[in-house]
């Protein structure tokens, strides 16, 4: 089963829509609750990253019998130093975004902690692609 | 303890109630950083925060939190309130600051 979503940069009111839909679908499929929790955390963080940093993006979630594969492709400024971006506490978020309680530098670490496989590649000036796989065990 | 019993005991203001007032309170989490709550709060927890925008209810729903308490007399944004009602997640308030209400909730849950 495939789900796909569009994200607009800066649209915080819609942040979480994809996570919520994927969660609902996995619940209906009877996926283990502890697995769904990890999917929700990882996908929400990835979704918020696109909203907070990119101009626009797409999310696809491919659900197979044993795993979910989620891919987020954005058009945006990209990340020049991924290693630095992965450091807990490091963030390039704007002051406005930080005041909302986002941009604490915990997003990518949260994704990393909850994903079984996590890939990120970025072209500065073009955009970032994040791939998250979570096994149903 | 249910959210209703907690709200009564701590004399909380009720912005949105609904079915969720029957939720069981499993614990509490005090933080204003959304990723902190996303990453570390657990289902059934009450979230104590000064954030008032809509995303707090999105997180409360995704994490299956039992309720959200706004501190220092802050009131929810209009769309925050609407989402709380839609999701049937209690949105509560207090004039106390986070330290005080967290302490009182802790004592209530761990007498």
gemmi code that builds the backbone of each chain (N, CA, C; Angstrom):
import gemmi

chains = {
    "A": [
        ("UNK", (0.844, -1.196, 0.000), (0.000, 0.000, 0.000), (0.880, 1.246, 0.000)),
        ("UNK", (0.498, 2.215, -0.816), (1.278, 3.446, -0.899), (0.446, 4.662, -0.532)),
        ("UNK", (1.032, 5.512, 0.329), (0.383, 6.772, 0.674), (1.325, 7.886, 0.240)),
        ("UNK", (0.759, 9.004, -0.225), (1.651, 10.127, -0.532), (1.017, 11.443, -0.122)),
        ("UNK", (1.885, 12.379, 0.198), (1.450, 13.667, 0.742), (2.327, 14.783, 0.182)),
        ("UNK", (1.740, 15.968, 0.093), (2.497, 17.173, -0.283), (2.683, 18.021, 0.964)),
        ("UNK", (3.857, 18.650, 1.085), (4.076, 19.554, 2.220), (4.494, 20.913, 1.690)),
        ("UNK", (3.947, 21.959, 2.292), (4.349, 23.329, 1.968), (5.286, 23.842, 3.047)),
        ("UNK", (6.410, 24.397, 2.641), (7.328, 24.987, 3.608), (6.627, 26.085, 4.396)),
        ("UNK", (6.847, 26.126, 5.691), (6.288, 27.179, 6.542), (4.871, 26.918, 7.018)),
        ("UNK", (4.230, 25.881, 6.499), (2.834, 25.616, 6.869), (2.750, 24.750, 8.132)),
        ("UNK", (2.992, 25.373, 9.271), (3.021, 24.614, 10.522), (1.649, 24.090, 10.937)),
        ("UNK", (0.574, 24.738, 10.441), (-0.753, 24.278, 10.867), (-1.051, 22.880, 10.325)),
        ("UNK", (-0.395, 22.502, 9.240), (-0.648, 21.162, 8.677), (0.402, 20.136, 9.093)),
        ("UNK", (1.395, 20.556, 9.862), (2.456, 19.629, 10.272), (1.856, 18.481, 11.081)),
        ("UNK", (2.177, 17.274, 10.701), (1.656, 16.118, 11.416), (0.556, 15.390, 10.656)),
        ("UNK", (0.089, 15.986, 9.568), (-0.993, 15.369, 8.797), (-0.584, 14.005, 8.250)),
        ("UNK", (0.598, 13.947, 7.656), (1.064, 12.678, 7.084), (1.262, 11.634, 8.189)),
        ("UNK", (1.894, 12.055, 9.293), (2.144, 11.126, 10.405), (0.835, 10.557, 10.924)),
        ("UNK", (-0.159, 11.437, 11.017), (-1.452, 11.043, 11.551), (-2.130, 10.016, 10.627)),
        ("UNK", (-2.047, 10.261, 9.325), (-2.666, 9.358, 8.345), (-1.947, 7.996, 8.310)),
        ("UNK", (-0.622, 8.036, 8.346), (0.154, 6.795, 8.325), (-0.137, 5.992, 9.601)),
        ("UNK", (-0.209, 6.704, 10.729), (-0.522, 6.047, 12.004), (-1.863, 5.330, 11.931)),
        ("UNK", (-2.865, 6.049, 11.386), (-4.210, 5.476, 11.291), (-4.197, 4.214, 10.429)),
        ("UNK", (-3.500, 4.292, 9.293), (-3.429, 3.149, 8.382), (-2.743, 1.949, 9.037)),
        ("UNK", (-1.625, 2.206, 9.721), (-0.895, 1.093, 10.369), (-1.741, 0.454, 11.471)),
        ("UNK", (-2.504, 1.299, 12.177), (-3.406, 0.780, 13.220), (-4.438, -0.142, 12.608)),
        ("UNK", (-5.026, 0.310, 11.492), (-6.052, -0.494, 10.808), (-5.471, -1.821, 10.329)),
        ("UNK", (-4.191, -1.800, 9.966), (-3.543, -3.027, 9.489), (-3.110, -3.931, 10.640)),
        ("UNK", (-3.303, -3.434, 11.879), (-2.989, -4.254, 13.039), (-1.507, -4.341, 13.372)),
        ("UNK", (-0.748, -3.340, 12.929), (0.692, -3.318, 13.234), (0.888, -3.068, 14.736)),
        ("UNK", (1.904, -3.690, 15.300), (2.200, -3.596, 16.730), (2.318, -2.139, 17.196)),
        ("UNK", (1.686, -1.833, 18.344), (1.628, -0.453, 18.841), (3.014, 0.151, 19.066)),
        ("UNK", (3.967, -0.660, 19.539), (5.301, -0.115, 19.823), (6.020, 0.257, 18.516)),
        ("UNK", (5.701, -0.444, 17.443), (6.269, -0.120, 16.132), (5.645, 1.181, 15.608)),
        ("UNK", (4.327, 1.290, 15.764), (3.631, 2.498, 15.293), (4.180, 3.738, 16.004)),
        ("UNK", (4.469, 3.620, 17.291), (5.011, 4.744, 18.051), (6.309, 5.233, 17.422)),
        ("UNK", (7.165, 4.300, 17.019), (8.447, 4.689, 16.422), (8.233, 5.331, 15.056)),
        ("UNK", (7.302, 4.804, 14.292), (6.999, 5.378, 12.974), (6.528, 6.819, 13.137)),
        ("UNK", (5.636, 7.023, 14.101), (5.059, 8.346, 14.323), (6.145, 9.371, 14.685)),
        ("UNK", (7.023, 9.014, 15.592), (8.081, 9.950, 16.007), (8.984, 10.284, 14.815)),
        ("UNK", (9.441, 9.256, 14.116), (10.378, 9.468, 13.008), (9.737, 10.277, 11.884)),
        ("UNK", (8.511, 9.921, 11.518), (7.872, 10.609, 10.395), (7.490, 12.039, 10.768)),
        ("UNK", (7.007, 12.251, 11.978), (6.641, 13.604, 12.404), (7.857, 14.520, 12.351)),
        ("UNK", (8.964, 14.049, 12.867), (10.172, 14.875, 12.875), (10.629, 15.207, 11.449)),
        ("UNK", (10.558, 14.202, 10.579), (10.983, 14.420, 9.201), (10.046, 15.403, 8.494)),
        ("UNK", (8.763, 15.282, 8.813), (7.751, 16.169, 8.250), (7.985, 17.612, 8.707)),
        ("UNK", (8.238, 17.781, 10.002), (8.461, 19.115, 10.554), (9.739, 19.728, 9.966)),
        ("UNK", (10.747, 18.906, 9.717), (11.975, 19.426, 9.101), (11.688, 20.068, 7.746)),
        ("UNK", (10.833, 19.428, 6.953), (10.490, 19.984, 5.640), (9.736, 21.304, 5.821)),
        ("UNK", (8.759, 21.315, 6.749), (7.980, 22.530, 6.999), (8.891, 23.662, 7.488)),
        ("UNK", (9.825, 23.328, 8.381), (10.652, 24.357, 9.022), (11.790, 24.855, 8.127)),
        ("UNK", (12.268, 24.010, 7.221), (13.479, 24.383, 6.480), (13.313, 24.488, 4.969)),
        ("UNK", (12.394, 23.715, 4.382), (12.338, 23.643, 2.916), (11.234, 24.534, 2.346)),
        ("UNK", (11.184, 24.610, 1.015), (10.137, 25.405, 0.355), (8.908, 24.534, 0.126)),
        ("UNK", (9.144, 23.297, -0.249), (8.048, 22.342, -0.433), (8.635, 20.936, -0.476)),
        ("UNK", (7.772, 19.958, -0.328), (8.288, 18.591, -0.373), (7.181, 17.576, -0.577)),
        ("UNK", (7.606, 16.336, -0.819), (6.641, 15.247, -0.934), (7.050, 14.120, 0.019)),
        ("UNK", (6.049, 13.448, 0.528), (6.283, 12.296, 1.396), (5.630, 11.101, 0.736)),
        ("UNK", (6.331, 9.979, 0.691), (5.655, 8.748, 0.292), (5.916, 7.696, 1.355)),
        ("UNK", (4.896, 6.931, 1.624), (5.019, 5.847, 2.602), (4.573, 4.562, 1.917)),
        ("UNK", (5.495, 3.618, 1.865), (5.242, 2.350, 1.187), (5.116, 1.287, 2.275)),
        ("UNK", (3.905, 0.761, 2.432), (3.679, -0.211, 3.504), (3.646, -1.618, 2.907)),
        ("UNK", (4.565, -2.452, 3.350), (4.563, -3.845, 2.904), (4.285, -4.736, 4.123)),
        ("UNK", (4.141, -6.040, 3.937), (3.754, -6.887, 5.073), (4.735, -6.844, 6.245)),
        ("UNK", (6.021, -6.571, 5.955), (7.011, -6.648, 7.031), (7.642, -5.317, 7.416)),
        ("UNK", (7.335, -4.253, 6.676), (7.983, -2.969, 7.013), (7.270, -1.790, 6.374)),
        ("UNK", (7.625, -0.590, 6.847), (7.183, 0.625, 6.176), (8.429, 1.392, 5.745)),
        ("UNK", (8.400, 1.861, 4.487), (9.502, 2.630, 3.927), (8.961, 4.022, 3.613)),
        ("UNK", (9.564, 5.027, 4.234), (9.082, 6.391, 4.045), (10.174, 7.239, 3.409)),
        ("UNK", (9.781, 8.014, 2.411), (10.753, 8.834, 1.703), (10.244, 10.269, 1.654)),
        ("UNK", (11.079, 11.190, 2.096), (10.722, 12.607, 2.064), (11.704, 13.323, 1.152)),
        ("UNK", (11.169, 13.906, 0.104), (12.015, 14.623, -0.853), (11.609, 16.081, -0.818)),
        ("UNK", (12.571, 16.969, -0.527), (12.196, 18.381, -0.514), (13.040, 19.218, -1.453)),
        ("UNK", (12.435, 20.343, -1.838), (13.171, 21.391, -2.529), (13.424, 22.444, -1.475)),
        ("UNK", (14.699, 22.738, -1.256), (15.009, 23.694, -0.203), (16.475, 24.039, -0.206)),
        ("UNK", (16.938, 24.638, 0.872), (18.331, 25.076, 0.921), (19.327, 23.923, 1.053)),
        ("UNK", (18.821, 22.737, 1.413), (19.735, 21.612, 1.602), (20.552, 21.769, 2.873)),
        ("UNK", (21.401, 20.783, 3.132), (22.216, 20.781, 4.355), (23.680, 20.701, 3.915)),
        ("UNK", (24.478, 21.670, 4.348), (25.881, 21.667, 3.909), (26.718, 20.659, 4.700)),
        ("UNK", (26.424, 20.544, 5.995), (27.223, 19.639, 6.827), (26.278, 18.683, 7.571)),
        ("UNK", (26.072, 17.514, 6.992), (25.085, 16.581, 7.565), (25.521, 16.082, 8.941)),
        ("UNK", (26.811, 15.850, 9.098), (27.315, 15.362, 10.386), (26.977, 16.349, 11.513)),
        ("UNK", (27.155, 17.625, 11.204), (26.840, 18.677, 12.172), (25.332, 18.710, 12.443)),
        ("UNK", (24.547, 18.565, 11.374), (23.086, 18.587, 11.499), (22.576, 17.433, 12.361)),
        ("UNK", (23.323, 16.331, 12.382), (22.926, 15.163, 13.165), (23.278, 15.326, 14.650)),
        ("UNK", (24.098, 16.319, 14.973), (24.531, 16.516, 16.359), (23.362, 16.989, 17.218)),
        ("UNK", (23.042, 16.247, 18.303), (21.953, 16.690, 19.180), (22.182, 18.132, 19.644)),
        ("UNK", (21.141, 18.947, 19.537), (21.231, 20.338, 19.992), (21.609, 21.309, 18.899)),
        ("UNK", (22.131, 20.814, 17.774), (22.476, 21.720, 16.680), (21.262, 21.972, 15.803)),
        ("UNK", (20.982, 23.247, 15.514), (19.854, 23.581, 14.658), (20.130, 24.872, 13.907)),
        ("UNK", (19.583, 24.980, 12.698), (19.677, 26.237, 11.947), (18.302, 26.898, 11.859)),
        ("UNK", (17.359, 26.443, 12.668), (15.991, 26.980, 12.608), (15.967, 28.459, 12.987)),
        ("UNK", (14.995, 29.173, 12.421), (14.845, 30.605, 12.705), (14.368, 30.820, 14.141)),
        ("UNK", (14.538, 32.054, 14.605), (14.098, 32.420, 15.951), (12.590, 32.163, 16.116)),
        ("UNK", (11.847, 32.495, 15.084), (10.386, 32.338, 15.116), (10.004, 30.850, 15.321)),
        ("UNK", (10.688, 30.003, 14.586), (10.426, 28.563, 14.687), (10.824, 28.042, 16.072)),
        ("UNK", (11.932, 28.553, 16.598), (12.396, 28.132, 17.930), (11.416, 28.541, 19.020)),
        ("UNK", (10.814, 29.741, 18.846), (9.862, 30.203, 19.863), (8.629, 29.314, 19.937)),
        ("UNK", (8.335, 28.628, 18.832), (7.211, 27.682, 18.840), (7.594, 26.381, 19.535)),
        ("UNK", (8.866, 26.250, 19.891), (9.302, 25.023, 20.558), (9.884, 23.997, 19.601)),
        ("UNK", (9.967, 24.393, 18.316), (10.661, 23.541, 17.346), (12.119, 23.997, 17.304)),
        ("UNK", (12.927, 23.326, 16.471), (14.301, 23.801, 16.264), (15.196, 23.644, 17.467)),
        ("UNK", (14.975, 22.568, 18.230), (15.809, 22.328, 19.404), (17.001, 21.430, 19.066)),
        ("UNK", (17.125, 21.085, 17.798), (18.232, 20.213, 17.404), (18.025, 18.765, 17.830)),
        ("UNK", (16.760, 18.364, 17.954), (16.459, 16.997, 18.388), (15.780, 16.186, 17.287)),
        ("UNK", (15.479, 16.831, 16.166), (14.703, 16.179, 15.114), (15.422, 14.996, 14.494)),
        ("UNK", (16.582, 15.256, 13.900), (17.322, 14.161, 13.252), (17.738, 13.083, 14.261)),
        ("UNK", (18.218, 13.461, 15.468), (18.518, 12.414, 16.461), (17.286, 11.556, 16.797)),
        ("UNK", (16.112, 12.184, 16.883), (14.881, 11.422, 17.152), (14.582, 10.439, 16.013)),
        ("UNK", (14.815, 10.876, 14.776), (14.573, 9.990, 13.627), (15.531, 8.802, 13.701)),
        ("UNK", (16.789, 9.131, 13.927), (17.853, 8.126, 13.985), (17.566, 7.053, 15.036)),
        ("UNK", (17.099, 7.503, 16.201), (16.838, 6.621, 17.337), (15.688, 5.651, 17.066)),
        ("UNK", (14.741, 6.078, 16.207), (13.528, 5.284, 16.004), (13.500, 4.489, 14.705)),
        ("UNK", (14.420, 4.807, 13.784), (14.428, 4.123, 12.486), (15.313, 2.883, 12.550)),
        ("UNK", (14.957, 1.869, 11.764), (15.858, 0.724, 11.603), (16.916, 1.058, 10.560)),
        ("UNK", (16.467, 1.715, 9.501), (17.418, 2.195, 8.492), (17.094, 3.662, 8.240)),
        ("UNK", (18.124, 4.495, 8.235), (17.929, 5.931, 8.040), (18.989, 6.446, 7.077)),
        ("UNK", (18.534, 6.987, 5.957), (19.466, 7.575, 4.990), (19.104, 9.020, 4.761)),
        ("UNK", (20.133, 9.862, 4.672), (19.877, 11.256, 4.355), (20.929, 11.712, 3.360)),
        ("UNK", (20.465, 12.300, 2.265), (21.444, 12.949, 1.396), (20.895, 14.284, 0.932)),
        ("UNK", (21.815, 15.209, 0.720), (21.401, 16.569, 0.490), (22.312, 17.249, -0.517)),
        ("UNK", (21.715, 18.079, -1.352), (22.501, 18.900, -2.274), (22.247, 20.358, -1.893)),
        ("UNK", (23.257, 21.028, -1.326), (23.065, 22.423, -0.932), (22.542, 23.263, -2.104)),
        ("UNK", (21.516, 24.045, -1.817), (20.920, 24.879, -2.858), (19.812, 24.171, -3.632)),
        ("UNK", (19.704, 22.864, -3.460), (18.664, 22.106, -4.194), (17.631, 21.483, -3.245)),
        ("UNK", (18.111, 20.666, -2.329), (17.158, 20.027, -1.427), (17.730, 18.808, -0.736)),
        ("UNK", (16.861, 18.193, 0.053), (17.277, 17.065, 0.893), (16.334, 15.891, 0.692)),
        ("UNK", (16.880, 14.691, 0.725), (16.065, 13.472, 0.681), (16.353, 12.642, 1.929)),
        ("UNK", (15.284, 12.259, 2.606), (15.408, 11.434, 3.804), (14.655, 10.129, 3.569)),
        ("UNK", (15.285, 9.022, 3.881), (14.630, 7.717, 3.751), (14.656, 7.008, 5.101)),
        ("UNK", (13.488, 6.541, 5.515), (13.347, 5.886, 6.822), (12.678, 4.536, 6.625)),
        ("UNK", (13.300, 3.495, 7.128), (12.660, 2.177, 7.100), (12.447, 1.700, 8.530)),
        ("UNK", (11.258, 1.219, 8.804), (10.986, 0.623, 10.115), (10.352, -0.751, 9.897)),
        ("UNK", (10.983, -1.758, 10.482), (10.536, -3.145, 10.344), (9.400, -3.421, 11.328)),
        ("UNK", (8.480, -4.280, 10.913), (7.389, -4.659, 11.826), (7.795, -5.819, 12.735)),
        ("UNK", (8.972, -6.371, 12.533), (9.545, -7.501, 13.304), (8.896, -8.847, 13.034)),
    ],
    "B": [
        ("UNK", (-5.914, 7.189, 38.192), (-6.628, 8.461, 38.272), (-7.024, 8.944, 36.880)),
        ("UNK", (-8.244, 9.449, 36.745), (-8.680, 9.952, 35.441), (-8.295, 11.427, 35.310)),
        ("UNK", (-8.365, 11.921, 34.070), (-8.074, 13.332, 33.817), (-9.060, 14.212, 34.599)),
        ("UNK", (-10.312, 13.785, 34.655), (-11.325, 14.566, 35.388), (-10.949, 14.685, 36.864)),
        ("UNK", (-10.570, 13.536, 37.459), (-10.182, 13.556, 38.882), (-8.963, 14.454, 39.099)),
        ("UNK", (-8.013, 14.408, 38.151), (-6.826, 15.258, 38.248), (-7.215, 16.740, 38.140)),
        ("UNK", (-8.080, 17.048, 37.168), (-8.490, 18.438, 36.944), (-9.193, 18.997, 38.190)),
        ("UNK", (-10.014, 18.156, 38.826), (-10.709, 18.573, 40.052), (-9.711, 18.783, 41.188)),
        ("UNK", (-8.821, 17.834, 41.361), (-7.874, 17.879, 42.482), (-6.919, 19.063, 42.365)),
        ("UNK", (-6.537, 19.401, 41.133), (-5.569, 20.492, 40.940), (-6.258, 21.815, 40.600)),
        ("UNK", (-7.596, 21.780, 40.611), (-8.381, 22.977, 40.363), (-8.013, 23.629, 39.030)),
        ("UNK", (-8.017, 22.820, 37.976), (-7.599, 23.311, 36.662), (-8.756, 23.930, 35.895)),
        ("UNK", (-8.399, 24.897, 35.078), (-9.387, 25.490, 34.181), (-9.567, 24.532, 32.999)),
        ("UNK", (-10.802, 24.401, 32.521), (-11.051, 23.467, 31.419), (-11.394, 24.235, 30.151)),
        ("UNK", (-10.487, 24.178, 29.169), (-10.728, 24.821, 27.871), (-11.499, 23.874, 26.958)),
        ("UNK", (-11.084, 22.605, 26.939), (-11.765, 21.582, 26.140), (-11.793, 20.308, 26.968)),
        ("UNK", (-12.951, 19.648, 26.980), (-13.077, 18.458, 27.822), (-13.369, 17.238, 26.958)),
        ("UNK", (-14.634, 16.852, 26.885), (-15.027, 15.722, 26.031), (-14.682, 14.374, 26.628)),
        ("UNK", (-14.763, 13.385, 25.762), (-14.548, 11.984, 26.142), (-13.228, 11.761, 26.876)),
        ("UNK", (-12.225, 12.539, 26.484), (-10.881, 12.357, 27.040), (-10.777, 12.592, 28.536)),
        ("UNK", (-11.808, 13.205, 29.137), (-11.769, 13.424, 30.585), (-11.752, 12.103, 31.341)),
        ("UNK", (-12.161, 11.035, 30.642), (-12.144, 9.707, 31.267), (-10.788, 9.021, 31.094)),
        ("UNK", (-9.887, 9.644, 30.304), (-8.555, 9.050, 30.098), (-7.859, 8.823, 31.425)),
        ("UNK", (-7.059, 7.768, 31.463), (-6.291, 7.489, 32.666), (-4.973, 8.268, 32.595)),
        ("UNK", (-4.601, 8.893, 33.700), (-3.336, 9.630, 33.760), (-2.228, 8.656, 34.163)),
        ("UNK", (-1.287, 8.422, 33.250), (-0.215, 7.448, 33.509), (1.057, 8.112, 34.029)),
        ("UNK", (1.132, 9.436, 33.853), (2.339, 10.144, 34.268), (2.292, 11.554, 33.727)),
        ("UNK", (3.402, 12.270, 33.868), (3.434, 13.641, 33.379), (4.736, 13.948, 32.673)),
        ("UNK", (4.715, 14.970, 31.828), (5.933, 15.398, 31.138), (5.887, 16.914, 31.001)),
        ("UNK", (6.920, 17.584, 31.489), (6.948, 19.043, 31.452), (8.038, 19.498, 30.501)),
        ("UNK", (7.639, 20.151, 29.403), (8.624, 20.610, 28.424), (7.967, 21.568, 27.446)),
        ("UNK", (8.757, 22.528, 26.953), (8.253, 23.442, 25.931), (8.897, 23.166, 24.575)),
        ("UNK", (9.723, 22.135, 24.526), (10.358, 21.739, 23.269), (9.571, 20.584, 22.662)),
        ("UNK", (9.044, 20.812, 21.472), (8.117, 19.845, 20.893), (8.786, 18.506, 20.566)),
        ("UNK", (10.031, 18.572, 20.100), (10.734, 17.330, 19.772), (11.086, 16.532, 21.019)),
        ("UNK", (11.245, 17.226, 22.124), (11.517, 16.555, 23.399), (10.303, 15.717, 23.789)),
        ("UNK", (9.128, 16.326, 23.681), (7.888, 15.618, 24.011), (7.643, 14.494, 22.999)),
        ("UNK", (7.863, 14.823, 21.731), (7.675, 13.830, 20.666), (8.556, 12.608, 20.920)),
        ("UNK", (9.783, 12.859, 21.302), (10.737, 11.773, 21.459), (10.620, 11.020, 22.769)),
        ("UNK", (10.182, 11.697, 23.835), (10.325, 11.072, 25.153), (9.061, 10.942, 26.002)),
        ("UNK", (7.990, 11.667, 25.685), (6.760, 11.472, 26.462), (6.131, 10.149, 26.036)),
        ("UNK", (5.311, 9.580, 26.904), (4.703, 8.304, 26.552), (3.174, 8.405, 26.583)),
        ("UNK", (2.526, 7.421, 26.004), (1.067, 7.406, 25.956), (0.502, 7.512, 27.375)),
        ("UNK", (-0.564, 8.292, 27.523), (-1.214, 8.429, 28.817), (-0.626, 9.526, 29.698)),
        ("UNK", (0.467, 10.139, 29.248), (1.068, 11.213, 30.046), (0.271, 12.516, 29.886)),
        ("UNK", (0.322, 13.333, 30.928), (-0.201, 14.694, 30.861), (0.979, 15.604, 30.504)),
        ("UNK", (0.783, 16.460, 29.524), (1.867, 17.346, 29.067), (1.640, 18.749, 29.634)),
        ("UNK", (2.641, 19.230, 30.367), (2.598, 20.576, 30.954), (3.502, 21.498, 30.137)),
        ("UNK", (2.936, 22.602, 29.607), (3.718, 23.454, 28.697), (3.197, 24.886, 28.664)),
        ("UNK", (4.032, 25.797, 28.139), (3.562, 27.167, 27.911), (3.262, 27.414, 26.436)),
        ("UNK", (3.492, 26.405, 25.591), (3.159, 26.553, 24.170), (1.646, 26.508, 23.996)),
        ("UNK", (1.116, 27.374, 23.127), (-0.343, 27.450, 22.987), (-0.808, 27.215, 21.550)),
        ("UNK", (0.129, 26.960, 20.638), (-0.268, 26.824, 19.227), (-0.736, 25.401, 18.909)),
        ("UNK", (-1.374, 25.306, 17.757), (-2.074, 24.096, 17.331), (-1.230, 22.817, 17.343)),
        ("UNK", (0.069, 22.980, 17.096), (0.925, 21.791, 16.993), (0.963, 20.979, 18.286)),
        ("UNK", (0.681, 21.623, 19.434), (0.690, 20.849, 20.684), (-0.406, 19.785, 20.680)),
        ("UNK", (-1.547, 20.112, 20.053), (-2.624, 19.116, 20.027), (-2.333, 18.021, 19.001)),
        ("UNK", (-1.631, 18.396, 17.927), (-1.222, 17.384, 16.947), (-0.302, 16.373, 17.632)),
        ("UNK", (0.627, 16.885, 18.437), (1.553, 16.002, 19.149), (0.814, 15.184, 20.207)),
        ("UNK", (-0.084, 15.834, 20.937), (-0.859, 15.125, 21.964), (-1.630, 13.965, 21.336)),
        ("UNK", (-2.172, 14.197, 20.153), (-2.922, 13.153, 19.463), (-1.995, 12.034, 18.984)),
        ("UNK", (-0.900, 12.417, 18.322), (0.027, 11.406, 17.787), (0.630, 10.552, 18.902)),
        ("UNK", (0.906, 11.176, 20.050), (1.540, 10.459, 21.163), (0.515, 9.827, 22.109)),
        ("UNK", (-0.782, 10.045, 21.816), (-1.862, 9.534, 22.663), (-1.704, 9.981, 24.111)),
        ("UNK", (-1.378, 11.287, 24.286), (-1.269, 11.840, 25.634), (-2.663, 11.935, 26.231)),
        ("UNK", (-2.751, 11.944, 27.568), (-4.078, 11.950, 28.186), (-4.658, 13.363, 28.287)),
        ("UNK", (-3.785, 14.378, 28.382), (-4.268, 15.754, 28.481), (-3.097, 16.716, 28.324)),
        ("UNK", (-3.436, 17.997, 28.067), (-2.415, 19.036, 28.005), (-2.795, 20.118, 29.017)),
        ("UNK", (-1.819, 20.584, 29.805), (-2.065, 21.675, 30.756), (-1.227, 22.886, 30.347)),
        ("UNK", (-1.889, 24.006, 30.098), (-1.188, 25.252, 29.794), (-0.912, 25.994, 31.103)),
        ("UNK", (0.304, 26.500, 31.253), (0.707, 27.125, 32.515), (0.584, 28.652, 32.467)),
        ("UNK", (0.785, 29.265, 33.635), (0.883, 30.719, 33.783), (-0.290, 31.507, 33.202)),
        ("UNK", (-1.456, 30.893, 33.183), (-2.645, 31.597, 32.711), (-2.731, 31.744, 31.204)),
        ("UNK", (-1.830, 31.098, 30.474), (-1.900, 31.167, 29.007), (-3.175, 30.515, 28.503)),
        ("UNK", (-3.699, 31.082, 27.404), (-4.905, 30.517, 26.802), (-4.570, 29.967, 25.425)),
        ("UNK", (-5.283, 28.923, 25.013), (-4.969, 28.300, 23.720), (-5.362, 29.191, 22.540)),
        ("UNK", (-4.638, 29.086, 21.431), (-5.053, 29.730, 20.188), (-6.385, 29.099, 19.778)),
        ("UNK", (-7.112, 29.822, 18.923), (-8.430, 29.345, 18.507), (-8.367, 27.976, 17.820)),
        ("UNK", (-7.380, 27.818, 16.915), (-7.295, 26.536, 16.189), (-6.770, 25.410, 17.086)),
        ("UNK", (-6.062, 25.771, 18.144), (-5.608, 24.771, 19.124), (-6.822, 24.195, 19.848)),
        ("UNK", (-7.698, 25.108, 20.248), (-8.921, 24.718, 20.955), (-9.808, 23.854, 20.055)),
        ("UNK", (-9.938, 24.270, 18.799), (-10.770, 23.523, 17.853), (-10.236, 22.092, 17.672)),
        ("UNK", (-8.922, 21.973, 17.574), (-8.332, 20.641, 17.372), (-8.484, 19.777, 18.634)),
        ("UNK", (-8.372, 20.412, 19.806), (-8.557, 19.682, 21.064), (-9.969, 19.100, 21.119)),
        ("UNK", (-10.950, 19.912, 20.706), (-12.337, 19.452, 20.722), (-12.556, 18.333, 19.709)),
        ("UNK", (-11.958, 18.508, 18.534), (-12.099, 17.509, 17.473), (-11.478, 16.171, 17.899)),
        ("UNK", (-10.318, 16.245, 18.532), (-9.595, 15.028, 18.922), (-10.063, 14.479, 20.266)),
        ("UNK", (-10.939, 15.266, 20.957), (-11.447, 14.849, 22.273), (-10.318, 14.653, 23.281)),
        ("UNK", (-9.312, 15.536, 23.171), (-8.217, 15.486, 24.138), (-8.376, 16.684, 25.077)),
        ("UNK", (-8.470, 16.441, 26.387), (-8.674, 17.548, 27.315), (-7.535, 18.574, 27.253)),
        ("UNK", (-7.948, 19.845, 27.136), (-6.996, 20.952, 27.143), (-7.319, 21.782, 28.386)),
        ("UNK", (-6.365, 21.806, 29.314), (-6.606, 22.388, 30.627), (-5.655, 23.540, 30.877)),
        ("UNK", (-5.913, 24.307, 31.940), (-5.051, 25.437, 32.224), (-4.911, 25.695, 33.709)),
        ("UNK", (-3.821, 26.423, 34.039), (-3.590, 26.825, 35.415), (-2.882, 28.176, 35.403)),
        ("UNK", (-3.043, 28.936, 36.490), (-2.302, 30.200, 36.577), (-0.902, 29.953, 37.145)),
        ("UNK", (-0.673, 28.766, 37.655), (0.637, 28.448, 38.228), (1.692, 28.304, 37.139)),
        ("UNK", (2.941, 28.426, 37.547), (4.017, 28.186, 36.582), (4.342, 26.691, 36.555)),
        ("UNK", (5.130, 26.296, 35.552), (5.367, 24.869, 35.286), (5.917, 24.121, 36.499)),
        ("UNK", (6.843, 24.735, 37.219), (7.463, 24.090, 38.379), (6.418, 23.713, 39.429)),
        ("UNK", (5.537, 24.672, 39.697), (4.537, 24.452, 40.748), (3.504, 23.387, 40.351)),
        ("UNK", (2.966, 23.508, 39.140), (1.921, 22.553, 38.752), (2.517, 21.156, 38.553)),
        ("UNK", (3.769, 21.103, 38.089), (4.427, 19.797, 37.938), (4.600, 19.143, 39.305)),
        ("UNK", (4.997, 19.944, 40.281), (5.191, 19.439, 41.635), (3.892, 18.923, 42.226)),
        ("UNK", (2.829, 19.676, 42.004), (1.534, 19.249, 42.567), (1.014, 17.998, 41.874)),
        ("UNK", (1.220, 17.922, 40.556), (0.783, 16.718, 39.830), (1.608, 15.508, 40.273)),
        ("UNK", (2.891, 15.723, 40.457), (3.768, 14.622, 40.892), (3.286, 14.073, 42.234)),
        ("UNK", (2.993, 15.000, 43.145), (2.576, 14.577, 44.492), (1.227, 13.855, 44.443)),
        ("UNK", (0.376, 14.317, 43.518), (-0.934, 13.693, 43.360), (-0.790, 12.246, 42.835)),
        ("UNK", (0.143, 12.068, 41.901), (0.330, 10.737, 41.301), (1.180, 9.813, 42.152)),
        ("UNK", (2.020, 10.414, 43.011), (2.900, 9.615, 43.879), (2.730, 10.050, 45.322)),
        ("UNK", (1.562, 9.758, 45.893), (1.293, 10.264, 47.240), (2.216, 9.624, 48.292)),
    ],
}
model = gemmi.Model(1)
for chain_id, residues in chains.items():
    chain = gemmi.Chain(chain_id)
    for i, (resn, *xyz) in enumerate(residues, 1):
        res = gemmi.Residue()
        res.name, res.seqid = resn, gemmi.SeqId(i, " ")
        for name, pos in zip(("N", "CA", "C"), xyz):
            atom = gemmi.Atom()
            atom.name, atom.element = name, gemmi.Element(name[0])
            atom.pos, atom.b_iso = gemmi.Position(*pos), 0.0
            res.add_atom(atom)
        chain.add_residue(res)
    model.add_chain(chain)
structure = gemmi.Structure()
structure.add_model(model)
structure.setup_entities()
